[in-house]
Amino acid sequence: MTKKEKYGYNYVQFTVSNGFKKEIEEYSEECGFKTNSDFIRAAIREKINRIENPNLTKINAINTVNPAFLEQIQKNTQKTLELQNLTLDRIKIFNEMKEILNLIKSYSVKELKTETEKIKNLLKAHKQLNIKQIADKTNLDEKTIIEIIANSEEFELDINTGRFKLL
């Protein structure tokens, strides 16, 4: 009994390189075929259909999309949407933090009004002083002085001398 009699259909054999065989296996798996033979049969049928109906295949090529490809697009789109939502949440948190920081800055400047006046009066009398000199003469902490100078637009650093002066 021959194979033809046993299975009821004919065999077609062809030889391919190992690399091409792996490529066929990858495409077969990617496209969702159960076996490589199913993939090859479908590819041959598609090629014959294109040859026999060149006008229809142009239209059908636009309308036919591989389901595995659509699934991959859906997964990628879902992942992109999740990342966009995460980014929007982080931007919202950043903006809230920025508002809180601006509020804190405005209160800290108001609270240091008397210290700011001390530094202004001192610089009016001495024209230019560095932070250590200001701290010695006003008995203020250097960090407080730096905060006042950084948050106020009334003071300027003379780059040549490294001292602060009034504008």
C-alpha positions as CSV (number, residue, x, y, z in Angstrom):
1,M,0.0,0.0,0.0
2,T,1.4,3.4,-1.0
3,K,1.1,6.6,0.9
4,K,-1.3,7.9,-1.7
5,E,-3.6,5.0,-1.1
6,K,-3.3,5.2,2.7
7,Y,-4.1,8.9,3.1
8,G,-6.0,9.7,-0.1
9,Y,-4.0,12.6,-1.3
10,N,-0.7,13.3,-3.1
11,Y,2.6,14.5,-1.6
12,V,4.7,17.3,-2.9
13,Q,8.3,17.4,-1.6
14,F,10.7,20.2,-1.9
15,T,14.1,21.0,-0.3
16,V,15.0,24.2,1.6
17,S,18.0,25.3,3.5
18,N,18.0,25.2,7.4
19,G,17.7,28.9,7.5
20,F,14.7,29.1,5.2
21,K,13.1,26.2,7.2
22,K,13.5,28.2,10.4
23,E,12.0,31.2,8.7
24,I,9.0,29.2,7.5
25,E,8.5,27.9,11.1
26,E,8.7,31.4,12.5
27,Y,6.2,32.8,10.0
28,S,3.9,29.8,10.5
29,E,3.9,30.3,14.3
30,E,3.6,34.1,14.0
31,C,0.6,33.8,11.7
32,G,-1.2,31.3,14.0
33,F,-1.0,28.1,11.8
34,K,-0.9,24.8,13.6
35,T,1.6,23.2,11.3
36,N,4.2,24.3,8.8
37,S,2.3,22.3,6.1
38,D,-0.9,24.4,6.7
39,F,1.2,27.6,6.3
40,I,2.8,26.4,3.1
41,R,-0.6,25.3,1.7
42,A,-2.2,28.7,2.5
43,A,0.8,30.5,0.9
44,I,0.5,28.4,-2.3
45,R,-3.3,29.0,-2.5
46,E,-2.8,32.7,-1.9
47,K,-0.2,32.8,-4.7
48,I,-2.4,30.9,-7.1
49,N,-5.4,33.2,-6.2
50,R,-3.3,36.3,-6.9
51,I,-2.2,34.9,-10.3
52,E,-5.8,33.9,-11.3
53,N,-7.4,37.1,-10.0
54,P,-5.0,40.0,-10.1
55,N,-7.7,42.7,-9.7
56,L,-9.4,41.0,-6.7
57,T,-6.2,40.5,-4.8
58,K,-5.4,44.2,-4.8
59,I,-8.8,44.9,-3.1
60,N,-8.6,41.9,-0.8
61,A,-5.1,42.7,0.2
62,I,-6.3,45.9,1.7
63,N,-9.2,44.2,3.5
64,T,-7.4,41.1,4.8
65,V,-5.3,41.5,7.9
66,N,-3.6,38.8,9.9
67,P,-5.4,38.2,13.2
68,A,-2.1,37.8,15.1
69,F,-1.0,41.1,13.7
70,L,-4.2,42.8,14.9
71,E,-3.8,41.2,18.3
72,Q,-0.2,42.6,18.6
73,I,-1.4,46.0,17.6
74,Q,-4.1,45.9,20.2
75,K,-1.6,44.9,22.9
76,N,0.8,47.7,21.9
77,T,-2.1,50.2,21.8
78,Q,-3.2,49.1,25.3
79,K,0.4,49.4,26.6
80,T,0.7,52.9,25.1
81,L,-2.5,54.0,26.7
82,E,-1.4,52.8,30.1
83,L,1.9,54.6,29.7
84,Q,0.1,57.8,28.6
85,N,-2.2,57.6,31.7
86,L,0.8,57.1,33.9
87,T,2.5,60.1,32.4
88,L,-0.6,62.2,32.8
89,D,-0.8,61.2,36.5
90,R,2.8,62.1,37.0
91,I,2.4,65.5,35.3
92,K,-0.6,66.2,37.5
93,I,1.4,65.3,40.7
94,F,4.3,67.4,39.4
95,N,2.0,70.4,38.9
96,E,0.4,70.0,42.3
97,M,3.9,69.9,43.9
98,K,4.9,73.0,41.9
99,E,1.9,74.9,43.2
100,I,2.7,73.8,46.8
101,L,6.3,74.9,46.4
102,N,5.3,78.3,45.1
103,L,2.9,78.7,48.0
104,I,5.7,77.7,50.5
105,K,8.0,80.2,48.8
106,S,5.5,83.0,49.1
107,Y,4.9,82.3,52.8
108,S,8.6,82.0,53.5
109,V,9.4,85.4,52.0
110,K,6.5,87.0,54.0
111,E,7.8,85.5,57.2
112,L,11.3,86.7,56.6
113,K,10.3,90.4,56.0
114,T,12.1,91.7,59.1
115,E,15.3,89.8,58.3
116,T,15.1,91.1,54.7
117,E,14.9,94.6,55.9
118,K,17.9,94.1,58.1
119,I,19.9,92.9,55.1
120,K,18.7,95.8,53.0
121,N,19.7,98.4,55.6
122,L,23.1,96.8,56.1
123,L,23.8,96.8,52.3
124,K,22.6,100.4,52.1
125,A,25.3,101.3,54.6
126,H,28.1,99.1,53.3
127,K,27.3,98.9,49.6
128,Q,28.6,95.3,49.1
129,L,29.1,92.4,51.5
130,N,29.6,88.7,51.3
131,I,27.3,86.2,53.1
132,K,29.7,85.7,56.0
133,Q,30.0,89.5,56.6
134,I,26.2,89.8,56.5
135,A,25.8,86.9,58.9
136,D,28.3,88.5,61.4
137,K,26.6,91.9,61.3
138,T,23.0,90.8,61.5
139,N,23.4,87.7,63.6
140,L,21.3,85.7,61.0
141,D,22.0,82.1,59.9
142,E,23.8,81.9,56.6
143,K,21.1,79.5,55.2
144,T,18.5,82.1,56.0
145,I,20.5,84.8,54.3
146,I,20.9,82.7,51.2
147,E,17.2,81.9,51.2
148,I,16.3,85.6,51.4
149,I,18.8,86.6,48.7
150,A,17.7,83.7,46.4
151,N,14.0,84.5,46.7
152,S,14.2,88.3,46.4
153,E,14.8,90.3,43.3
154,E,16.2,93.2,45.2
155,F,19.7,91.8,45.6
156,E,22.4,91.2,43.0
157,L,25.7,89.2,43.1
158,D,28.8,91.1,41.9
159,I,30.6,88.3,40.1
160,N,34.0,90.1,40.2
161,T,34.0,90.5,44.0
162,G,31.7,87.6,45.1
163,R,29.7,90.1,47.2
164,F,26.0,91.0,47.2
165,K,24.6,94.5,46.7
166,L,21.2,96.1,46.3
167,L,19.8,96.7,42.9
